[in-house]
Amino acid sequence: MSDLAQAIAIAAFTVLIGVEWYVERVRAGRLGRRTGYPFHDSITNLSIGLGSVLFGGIAVLQGVTVHRFLDEHAALVTLPGDSVGVWIGVTIAVDLCFYWSHRAMHRVSFLWTVHAPHHQSDQFNLLVALRIAWFSVFFSWIFYAPLALLGVTLGVTLLARGISSLYQFLLHTRLVGKLGVLEYVFNTPSHHRVHHGKDARYLDRNYGGILIIWDRMFGTFAAEDEEPTYGTRRPFDSFDPVWSNAIEWVRLARMTRATRRVRDKVQLWLRPPEWRPADLAAAGEPAEADAGAAAASPARRATVPRPIDVYIAVNFVLALGAAMLSLLYSDRVTAGGSALLAAELLAAFVVWGALIEARRWAFWLEWARLGSLAALAVAFGAFAAGGLSVAFALALAAVAGLGAWSTRLAAIARA
């Protein structure tokens, strides 16, 4: 997907999310319950989504390079790119590749570590669709490589995958009920709610992308009989997007170090996530599928002062604007500038999560981040194109003004 297309997609997603948020709020008011868009969970989802754009741009080069090599040197046939039949066939083939990729992400431990962030939220809305694990794209392209051997060009594959991604974005909603006969062939919001459920009867079900027929064919289908409980069986209790993408790697590494036999160390990475070697099971190491639901952690129970929420929200809007500008003006931003922007965004993600969780060190880190942002803006002001320079200068002015709040916010958090 081109940088311009990504920017347009972000804008379209924003509109759809706004509509769902409004409808959810109205429904919640009528039913006397809380909205399905908690602020802190939403900010975490958005931060993970924005981070996935940064990492995705790097990782996609892997798949592009391999696909082009196979297409040019190992393709068995050459398929025409202007045939309707070919387009339909490729779309179906891409969907089948997605099914097996998605199923592997759930049933192979080291692949689950990269996919788990998508399932950590205990909510289910369009923002969860943007909660794309940062490292999953480093592995998912492997499942699409065989298409190159069949003569499917890179452009056709990427477009079919883009269509699949857009379709799946729309599946992440509680506002759409069952869709009658369509449920037998297509993946629907009802089917995908099952996939995100952590209830025992819903675990490891409904892996399909556009079509649900693969799950029906390969025995992984389950119908929604009541709304699932969302999240992972081992609840994720932080609002830190970086930790969200690191926690399962850390757990897997700790278990690998703890178990004694080399064979078990290898199996921990290749077996399903719930599998444990005998020595860890005897030591009481809980399996993913047996962890069950846990009480809300201190981080989840934390009460955050409203000014901090406002501060985080405004900073996120500025960060999102900077990221979109970098996409629109990618030809004017050097690799070094892109790396600096990525570093600033990662630092911001850490700070926002820490502010929500009332970490004392968050305010010192925020001052450091604002200082580095000032230096970055000066650099862009000196070397970048005029329009981008002005945008960064305005962003700097707004962030610097908000930065003056931090001493007051620290006092509020300590109160």
Secondary structure, DSSP 8 states (H G I E B T S, - for coil): --HHHHHHHHHHHHHHHHHHHHHHHHHHHHHTS--S--HHHHHHHHHHHHHHHHHHHHHHHHHHHHHHHHHHHT-SS---TT-HHHHHHHHHHHHHHHHHHHHHHHHSHHHHHHHGGGG--S--SHHHHT---TTTHHHHGGGTHHHHHTT--HHHHHHHHHHHHHHHHTT--SS----GGGGGTB--HHHHHHHTB-SGGGTT----SSBSHHHHHHT-----SS---BS-SS------HHHHHHHHHHHHHHHHHH---HHHHHHHHHS-TT---HHHHHTT---GGG-------HHHH----HHHHHHHHHHHHHHHHHHHHHHHTGGGS-HHHHHHHHHHHHHHHHHHHHHHTT-THHHHHHHHHHHHHHHHHHHHHHHS-HHHHHHHHHHHHHHHHHHTTHHHHHHHHH-
